[in-house]
Amino acid sequence: MSTPTHSADESDNNPSLINPAVDTTAPLRTAVRYGLYGLVVLTIAGSGIGYWVAGLPGLWGALIGSAVGGGFILFTAVSVLLSARLPLITAGAVILGSWAMKMMLALIVFASLSNFTFYSQPTMAIVVIAALILVLGAETYGVLSQRVPYVEPDETSVKSDTNSDE
């Protein structure tokens, strides 16, 4: 029984022809997981330090800052992960739409919070910046720590390279 051969153009357009052993979403899933771990650590540490420095308003500022800053970065990673198996045009539209939506949400949240005084604004600002840096760094580490091949070798070239009997 012979296996059907496909041209490179066919395999690019047909996701069922891609090697199922190679999981291309593994780096994205790892990035989201590491980003969540970093955000949890920052939320706990920022809340403790915020409460110690500014009392209850510091605690609220740290909680809001970690939610806004961490959510801002994680939202992008999750949208890329969810659109990873979509066609390129659709994935681009999903990612662009999610970026526009998170910008609008951030503006609405910050505009809404400007009228309230129950939280410490300096604590919130520091934790937002720390969340952006920490979660982005954790996601970057998550992506870089994964080993995913850039190309998939053609089946015939693998067989000819491994046969040294010739």
C-alpha positions, 0 to 999 in steps of 0.5 A: 500500500503506497501512501499518497504524496502531497505537494507543499502547497496542498499541505500548507492549506490543509491542516489535516496533513500537518504532522499530528505529533508536533503540537504547535500550540505547546509554546502558547499554552506554556506561555499562558500557564507561566504568565498565570503563575507569575500573575498569581505570585505578583497578586499575592506579593503586591497585595501584601506589600500594598496593604503594608504600605498603604493599608486597605486602599493599597490592597485594593490598588494592588488587586485592581492593578494585577487584574488590569495589568495581568489581564491586559497581557494574558488576554492577547496570549489567550486570543493568539492561542485560541486562534492558532488553528484558524486560517491566517486571515481569520486569526489575524482578524481575531487577534486585531479585534481582541487587541482593539477590545482590550484597549477599549476595556482598559480605557473604560476601566481606567476612566471608571476608576478615576472617580473612585477613591477607595484604592491607592492610585500609586500602588495600582500604577506600580502593580500594573507596570510590574504585572505588564513586565512580569507576565510578559517576561514569564510568557516569553520564558514559556515560549522560549523554553519549548522545543518546537521544530521550525520545519517538518522534514519531508518523509523521503528525505528522512528515509534517505538520510537514515539509510547509510547502506548505499 
